[in-house]
Amino acid sequence: MTVPLLLVAAGGLAREVLSVCAAIGRPVQGVLDDDPVKAGAEVGGTRVLGPIDHVERYPDTELLLCAGKGSVRRDLAVRLEGLGVTDDRYGTVVDESVHVPSTCRVGQGTILLRGVVLTTDVRVGRHVVCMPHVTLTHDDDLADFVTLTAGVSLGGGVVVGEAAYIGMNASVREGRTVGAGSVLGMGAALVTDQPPGTTYAGVPARPIKE
Ligand SMILES: CC(C)(COP(=O)(O)OP(=O)(O)OC[C@H]1O[C@@H](n2cnc3c(N)ncnc32)[C@H](O)[C@@H]1OP(=O)(O)O)[C@@H](O)C(=O)NCCC(=O)NCCS
């Protein structure tokens, strides 16, 4: 029997995940969210069951962190670890349109939305989010908590550091690195390495703030 999912954070990403779950027939127990206004409300056809601290009430579920920002997903993972949640409690959600070749690895807690392409030898870490039509090519390496928004394209051998965020339709030249915690703006073309903790944008991408 398929273990039901328990989503954490009742925002737009959770609704996107629920849409995938409905299409692939994946059962969902509900959503946990700390916002008292959302308690008991319906989100994307499922119910907000209560705050995140209630996670222990649902032991027979797989968890999925649905905060859009990787740094927030990382904070949630640390908090849940403090509540006794072990790494193996996390599920993954992969849209039915996505093929994960046997040469590629996708970590637990990761979400791949519609039209994501992985060519070969791609490593996707834990709690990564790839929004629609992200293209990952040979030997790309995404660390944990990375967020790639719609239409991002990575050339071969690109390394994206932990919790980095890449805006819509940005592209990264082959072999380049996007540093941990960095933001690359929408529409950017990154042709250099981007240091950790920086914000770059434009064509070619340049720092807009440190
Ligand atoms: C890069 C980004 C993070 C900067 O946001 P910000 O810190 O709020 O910066 P601001 O909007 O104040 O812009 C700062 C400057 O950078 C410029 N800028 C912002 N984003 C830019 C981009 N993507 N490309 C080129 N220039 C950009 C602004 O025009 C502004 O220039 P100015 O100082 O000459 O007026 C943001 O614009 C961005 O691209 N976010 C990604 C959005 C996205 O993909 N969302 C997906 C949701 S699912």
PDBQT file of the ligand as one rigid body, heavy atoms in Angstrom, charges set to zero:
ROOT
HETATM    1  C1  LIG A 301      17.182  39.110  -8.672  1.00  0.00    +0.000 C 
HETATM    2  C2  LIG A 301      16.053  39.356  -7.690  1.00  0.00    +0.000 C 
HETATM    3  C3  LIG A 301      16.096  38.315  -6.567  1.00  0.00    +0.000 C 
HETATM    4  C4  LIG A 301      16.304  40.732  -7.094  1.00  0.00    +0.000 C 
HETATM    5  O1  LIG A 301      15.239  41.087  -6.280  1.00  0.00    +0.000 OA
HETATM    6  P1  LIG A 301      15.424  42.304  -5.258  1.00  0.00    +0.000 P 
HETATM    7  O2  LIG A 301      16.511  41.983  -4.299  1.00  0.00    +0.000 OA
HETATM    8  O3  LIG A 301      14.066  42.607  -4.685  1.00  0.00    +0.000 OA
HETATM    9  O4  LIG A 301      15.984  43.467  -6.146  1.00  0.00    +0.000 OA
HETATM   10  P2  LIG A 301      15.221  44.732  -6.774  1.00  0.00    +0.000 P 
HETATM   11  O5  LIG A 301      13.934  44.339  -7.401  1.00  0.00    +0.000 OA
HETATM   12  O6  LIG A 301      15.223  45.787  -5.709  1.00  0.00    +0.000 OA
HETATM   13  O7  LIG A 301      16.209  45.144  -7.951  1.00  0.00    +0.000 OA
HETATM   14  C5  LIG A 301      17.527  45.626  -7.703  1.00  0.00    +0.000 C 
HETATM   15  C6  LIG A 301      18.098  46.052  -9.048  1.00  0.00    +0.000 C 
HETATM   16  O8  LIG A 301      18.348  44.884  -9.841  1.00  0.00    +0.000 OA
HETATM   17  C7  LIG A 301      17.570  44.929 -11.050  1.00  0.00    +0.000 C 
HETATM   18  N1  LIG A 301      17.052  43.570 -11.260  1.00  0.00    +0.000 N 
HETATM   19  C8  LIG A 301      16.257  42.864 -10.437  1.00  0.00    +0.000 A 
HETATM   20  N2  LIG A 301      16.018  41.660 -10.943  1.00  0.00    +0.000 NA
HETATM   21  C9  LIG A 301      16.658  41.604 -12.114  1.00  0.00    +0.000 A 
HETATM   22  C10 LIG A 301      16.758  40.592 -13.094  1.00  0.00    +0.000 A 
HETATM   23  N3  LIG A 301      16.170  39.387 -12.932  1.00  0.00    +0.000 N 
HETATM   24  N4  LIG A 301      17.493  40.848 -14.184  1.00  0.00    +0.000 NA
HETATM   25  C11 LIG A 301      18.107  42.053 -14.330  1.00  0.00    +0.000 A 
HETATM   26  N5  LIG A 301      18.044  43.050 -13.414  1.00  0.00    +0.000 NA
HETATM   27  C12 LIG A 301      17.317  42.818 -12.328  1.00  0.00    +0.000 A 
HETATM   28  C13 LIG A 301      16.464  45.937 -10.790  1.00  0.00    +0.000 C 
HETATM   29  O9  LIG A 301      16.012  46.505 -11.990  1.00  0.00    +0.000 OA
HETATM   30  C14 LIG A 301      17.168  46.909  -9.893  1.00  0.00    +0.000 C 
HETATM   31  O10 LIG A 301      17.974  47.729 -10.683  1.00  0.00    +0.000 OA
HETATM   32  P3  LIG A 301      18.223  49.292 -10.312  1.00  0.00    +0.000 P 
HETATM   33  O11 LIG A 301      18.915  49.292  -8.964  1.00  0.00    +0.000 OA
HETATM   34  O12 LIG A 301      19.091  49.784 -11.424  1.00  0.00    +0.000 OA
HETATM   35  O13 LIG A 301      16.887  49.918 -10.248  1.00  0.00    +0.000 OA
HETATM   36  C15 LIG A 301      14.637  39.286  -8.353  1.00  0.00    +0.000 C 
HETATM   37  O14 LIG A 301      14.380  40.396  -9.190  1.00  0.00    +0.000 OA
HETATM   38  C16 LIG A 301      14.457  38.013  -9.157  1.00  0.00    +0.000 C 
HETATM   39  O15 LIG A 301      14.854  37.894 -10.325  1.00  0.00    +0.000 OA
HETATM   40  N6  LIG A 301      13.816  37.047  -8.482  1.00  0.00    +0.000 N 
HETATM   41  C17 LIG A 301      13.446  35.763  -9.073  1.00  0.00    +0.000 C 
HETATM   42  C18 LIG A 301      11.927  35.768  -9.325  1.00  0.00    +0.000 C 
HETATM   43  C19 LIG A 301      11.450  34.420  -9.755  1.00  0.00    +0.000 C 
HETATM   44  O16 LIG A 301      12.001  33.788 -10.621  1.00  0.00    +0.000 OA
HETATM   45  N7  LIG A 301      10.378  33.979  -9.124  1.00  0.00    +0.000 N 
HETATM   46  C20 LIG A 301       9.831  32.663  -9.358  1.00  0.00    +0.000 C 
HETATM   47  C21 LIG A 301       8.652  32.471  -8.464  1.00  0.00    +0.000 C 
HETATM   48  S1  LIG A 301       8.042  30.828  -8.581  1.00  0.00    +0.000 SA
ENDROOT
TORSDOF 0
